[in-house]
Amino acid sequence: MAYAVNLTARAERDFTLLYAEINAEQSGAALKWYRGFKVAILSLEEMPNRCPVIREKGQLRHLLYGRKPHVYRVIYRICEEEQSVEVLHIRHGARRSFTPPDLKKETRRSTPR
């Protein structure tokens, strides 16, 4: 069964900032990478349990995308009752571990552009 993939306002903001940060508008290679990342996020609609549970908070999971040293983490939760995946945060894999305030619940939901 397919899950709906939704981004919180925080994750949507992270994804938009990443677009600007990698200069995807000016670089064909960066745009291709960005689009591949979007496809990877949307692939969570099939088998979202395939990704590991994160060490910072046991009920959350993460999808890794990219090659070292440019690996990004997509932090998400699975809502079984709603058959949905809620993407909470997108961050560079080399950043420090996050704390609970980094993941405060947001209600806005959308799909990546």
N, C-alpha and C positions, 0 to 999 in steps of 0.2 A: 504494500500500500504506500502511495506517495504522501510525503509530508509537505506542508506549505512552509516555505522558507521566508522568514520575516526578519527585517533588520530593525533594531531599536534606533532611536534618533542618534545615539552615541556611535553606533556602528556605521550608520549612514554618513555621519560627519567624518569618522575615521577614513572611510572608503573615499570620500570626496577629497579629503586632504592628501591622501596617498596619490590620487590622480594628479594633483598639482605638484606634489613633491617629486614625482618621477618624470614630470614634464611630458606626460602622455600626449598632450595636444600637439607637441612639436616633434615627437619622435615616434616613428612607425614601430620600432622595436618595443618601446615602452608601452605603446597603445596595445600591441599584440599581447604583451605580458599581462597588462591590466585586464584585458578581455578574458584571457585564460584564467586569471584569478577569479573573475566574476563567475565563469563557468564552474570552477571548482567549488565556490560557495553554493551555487545553485544545485550542485550535485548532491548536497546534503539531503535533498528531497528523497533520495533513494538510500536506504541503509545508513541513517545518521549515527547509529551505534557503532559503526566501523572505526571511528576515531577514538583515541584514548581519553580517559578521564584525566583531568589536570590535577596537579599536586596542590595547587593553591586552594581549590574548593572542590570537594569530591563529586558533587552532582553536576558539574560542568564538564564539557569536553572541548577539545581543540582540534582544528584542522590545520595542518602545516602546508604552506605553499611556497615554492621557490627553491632556489639552491643556495647553499652557503656561499657567502655571508649574507645573502639577501632573502632570508626565510621570514615569512610572515605567519602570525598565529591568528586564527579566527576562533574566538572564544564563543561558545554557544551552549544553549540548554535545549533539551528535548522535552516537549510538552506532549506526553502520550495521550492524554484525554482529548486534546485539541488536534492531535495528529499534525503537530507543527514543530518547526525548529526555529528558535529565537536566537538570532545572532546578536550578541551583546557588545562585542568589542573586536576591533581589528588592530593589531599592533605588530611592530617589528619583533622578531623572535629574540633579538639580542637585548631588548629592554629588560629592566629589572622586573622581578615578579610583581604582580599587582596585589593590591589589598582590597578588602571588601568595598570600601568607598569607590574604588575604580569601577565597580560593577553594579552600582545601584540601579534598581529596576526602573526601566522607562517603558512607557506605554505605546509610543508611536511605532507603527509597524508599516513596513514597505518591503519591496524587493529591490535588489541592486539595479542601478540604472544601466 
